[in-house]
């Protein structure tokens, strides 16, 4: 086991650090950030903060940045093989699901059989990724969101807190689905969608 470096010292970084400590997979967990003001002290008790240059030589790095574009940029700058997934021990992940490098799966989240998470996907607290769902790289499934069976989600998608996508639907790249929205038809075009049923806002 190598040590884990968390890249991102904001609120999401603290959530990831908490999950990493609970998982107990790494002998030590530290953190860093592009903002030098965030690189001193501790992210959480026992998780020291240090300079961003640490990422260049770290053996295992998790990019804990909520913004999809920023997360993709930092992942692309990492050395090959350094990207690590962090899964909270209270998440429920089927052994028949596929989790790509760099994913974060929070406590009480469910990833069902046949589901597939792309690179650096976030499945937040209490979210459900049902059977045979595909979630594209750098997407974020927010707390309590539910993706019905067979849903196909593109890259850099944000599914807001408590939103739902009915089974078998397809969501294109760069779609934002507002909190509490219910998606009842395919959303192939990038944009912001909200409401029940979800309609395009812009």
N, C-alpha and C positions, 0 to 999 in steps of 0.2 A: 504494500500500500504506500502511495506517495502522499505528500501533503497537498492540501487543496487551497488554492488561492481564489477568492471571490473577487471578481472585477465589477465594482459598483458598490458604493458605500451609502446609498440612499435607503429608503424604506424597503424596497424589494430586496436589496442586498441583505438587510437584517433578517428578513423572512427566510431567505435562502441559507444564511449562516445558521439560523436556528434549526432548520431542517437538516443541514449537514452535521451539526453537532449531535442531533438526535439519532441520525443514521449510524454514526460511529464508524464509518468506513475509512476515515483518514486519521492518521496519528496527530495531525495538527491542522487547524483551519485559520487562515489569515485573510486579509482583505486589502484592496487598494481602490483608487479612483483617479480619474483624469483631473479632478479638482484638488489641487494641493492642500486646500484648507480642510479637506475631508480625510487626509492621510496621516493623521496623528491620533494617538490614543487607541481606543478599542471600538469596533463596530458593535460587538456584544461582549459581555464578560468572557474572556478567554479567546477572543478573536481580535488579534492585534492588527492595526492599520499601518501600512507602509507605502513607499513610493510606487508610482505606476510602472516604473522600470522593472519591478519584480515580475511582471507578466511575461517578459521576454525569455526568462529562464525557468519559469515554473513548470513542473512536470504535469500538473493537473490544474486546469483553470475552468471556473464556471462564470460566464458573463451574466451578471444579475442586473440588467438594465431593462426597464419596462418598454421603452421606445423601440419599436421593431427595427427602424433604420439604424439607430445607434448600436443596437445589439448585433445586427448583421455586420456593421463596420468593424466592431471590436473582435468578433469571431473571426473575420477574415484576416485580421492582423496577427492571429495566434500561430505559434509553431504547429506543424502537423502533429496530430495525435494528442495535443494538449487538452482538448475540449472535453470536459467531464459533465455528466448529468448528475443532478441531485434529486433524490426521491425521499420524501418524508416517510418514516417507517409506518405512519398511520394512513398512508395512501393505499388504495387497493388497485393493484396492477396485475392483470392476468399474465400468466407465463406465456400466453399465446399472443400477447400484444408486442409490438415492435417500438422500442424507444431509441431514437437516434441520439448521437452525442450532443451534449449541451442542453438537454431538456431539464426543466424543473417541474416536478409534480408535488403539489402541496398536500398537507394533511387533509384527510377526508375526501380527496379527489378519487374518482374511479376511472380507470382505463380498462375497457372490456376486451374480451377475446377478439382477435382479428383487427383491432385498432392499430393505427400506425401514426406515430408522432415524428415529424420531420426535425431537422436540425434546430436546436435552440428554441423549441416550443415551450411555452409556459402553460401549465394546466393548474389553475389556482384553486384555493380552498373550496372544497365541496363541489367542484365542477364534475360533470359526467361526460365522458367520451365513450359512447356506447359501442356496441359490436360493429366491426368492419368500417369504422370511421377512419378517414384519412385527414390529417391536419398538416398543412404545408409548413415549410421552413419559416421560422421567426414569427409564427402566429402566437396569439395570446388568448386563452380561454379564461375569462375572468371568473371570480368567485360565483358559485352556484349556477353558472351557465350549464345548459344541457344540450348536447349534440345527439340527436336520435340516430338509431342504427343506420349505417350505410351513408351517412353524410360525408360529402367531400368538401373540404375547406382548403382554399388556396394559400399562397404565401403572404406573409405580413398582414394577416387578418386579425382584427380585434373583435372578439365576441364579448360584449359587455356583461356586467354582473347581472345574473338572473335571467339572461336572455335564453331563448330556446330556438332550436332549428329542427323542424320536423324531419322524420326519417326519410332518407333517400335523396335529399336535396343537395344542390351544388352551390358553393359560394366561391366567386372568383378571387383573384389576387387583390390585395390592397382595399378590401372592404372593411368598413367599421360598422358594427351592429350595436346600436345603443342599448343601454341597460334596460332590462325588462322587455325588450322587443321579442316578438314571436315571428319567426321567418316561416312562411307558408308556401313560398315558391322560390325557384332558383334565383340567385343574385349574381349574374355573370359579370356585371360591370362594376369597376371600382367606384366607391362613393360611400356616403354615410346614410345608413338606414335606421329608422326608429319606428316605434309604435306597434300596435296590435290590430291587424297584421302589419308587419314591417313594410314601410314605404320609403323611397329615396327622398332624402332631404336636400342633398347637394352632391 
